[in-house]
């Protein structure tokens, strides 16, 4: 499996880091990483991680300004792309097909090649413009997994909430995530 992971400048960049860590346990998964300039700033603001710790989790790191990178072409086969977190600017770019940087170009390529694109938009509250762009992205073929809280599986910490989101993302690619707790019915009902 070959996946592109994009981390854009929305709050919640730790989810991108945790996703990359989780992908380490997937056998034969080649990870191509694109981190936007905004995401680099958010890693500095929201975490104690050094960017080198994040990039070390990928097999190939791409400069967001390098429009000639392998992932910018449909002839470079991938199994799809995950953008986590996905800023509203990035959602707008994907929805409009505006490939102004490598992350947006890679998403555009995946969509034109009918490959899976999963976006994890992180914003609250959502404006009508945000909702329109998310709908346009979904209509264009993106799977939208907003990082919403879960309550049915005992996820009583931020870490467990992130595991739930990663599990939902992995399901889109047929990957089983051992830290994901699926709903199996209510024993009290």
C-alpha positions, 0 to 999 in steps of 0.5 A: 500500500502507498498512501499520501498523508497531508498535514495542513495548518488547522489546529489539531496537527497532533492527529496527523502525527498520531496517524503517521505513528499508527501507519508504522504498524501497517505492513508494507505501507509506504507513506508520502508526507506533505506538511504545509507551512501553516502546519509547521507553525501549528506543530510549534504552537500546539506540541513539543514535537520537532518537525524532524520527529514527524518527518522521520515517520514517513518514507518520503517527505515532499516540500509543499512547494515542489510541484514536480514531486512524484505525488503530483502526477497520476502516473505515480500510483498511490492508494489514496490520500489522507489530509489530517487535519484539513484546514478550511483553506485546504478544503476550499482548495480541494473543493475548487480544484485549485492546486496552488501547492503540492498538497492540493495538487496531490489531492486533485490528482487522487480525485482525477484518478478516482483514488480515495481522498479522506479529509478531516476538516477541523474547525468550529463552528462551521460557516455556511461557506465551510459547509458548502466547501465540505459538501463540494469536496464530498460531491467531488469524491472526498470522504469527510471524517470530521474529528467529532467526539465519540461516546459509545466506546469509553473514549474518555481521553483525548488520546482515545478520541484520536484513536477513534478518529484514526480507526475511522480513517483506516476503515476507509482503506480497509486497514484494521486498527487495534486501538479502535473500539467499534460499536457492537451493540449495547449490553443494557439494551 
